């Protein structure tokens, strides 16, 4: 714990390591009224310069953040939840957000969302903004390049309720809602094997993401169970990006001994692989079978219609919000909720 000296020359525990600092906390440490602290922070001429400096210095040390809602409204501040997503334009994240908003609305909460565009720096800023806005809780899905979790450690230390969904971290500190991507990937790979595919490639995102680890594990388990040799060249994991995935799929399909099937990590990578197969003049599924983790809506729009591992994304949102509301209402238990995915077989996976 960090300590500092007060005017009474005693060591005082830093409140910021436990929860958000209030005006009352600062007032108690200095032995003055809340009104005095409030006026000092506003540089009111009613408060002497020495006291103003003392209050402001203590506020900095205690990481005090003013509540703009409380400042702008005399009545009780609105009840707000912050949601951080990596890519709001995809069907998956918009459906998750729909579920969160509907569940939050039932409980009398409004939702503010922030799109990180898969950028960890924007993720840090979004979290900081939510702290400054004094939201009552935060829901988040990691950006693909997030490796430093210190901004989430700060949330934990400030005791702000928080739940992760999809891509998670700090599982010993926060509840989370995930899909059974390992089981779904194993089922999809087994289906490809059972319907005639022999050399199955996996195209995924960054290896440090737990979601990538789960789905790749399921794919590898299916190969092991069927005594199919694991070929490193057929497992390509780097980033979640259409252009990168298009290039990766093209490279795989131009190998002398190319794969005859692809399991794709998410919708972006799935449609990049679909495009690569078409551009090379190969037939789906006769030359290359394809199954992707994607939403059910767009999977049916392409020709041939796409076999897909489908998230129950709306349910993912409602379940995540329910856990956050439990946390907000004082339940400190760490929950691990799994929302199952469904394998939907259409036309791109079974060889004729």
Secondary structure, DSSP 8 states (H G I E B T S, - for coil): --EEE-TT--EEE-GGGTS---HHHHHHHHTS-HHHHHHHHTT-TTS-HHHHHHHHHHHHHTT----HHHHH-SS----EEEEEES-TTSHHHHHHHHHHHHHHHHTT-EEEEEE-TT-HHHHHHHHHHHHHTT-SEEEE---TT----HHHHHHHHTT-EEEEESS---TTTSEEEEE-HHHHHHHHHHHHHHTT--SEEEEES-TTSHHHHHHHHHHHHHHHHTT----GGGEEE----HHHHHHHHHHHHTSTT--SEEEESSHHHHHHHHHHHHHTT--TTTT-EEEEE--HHHHTTSSS--EEEE--HHHHHHHHHHHHHHHHTT-----EEEE--EEE--SSSS--
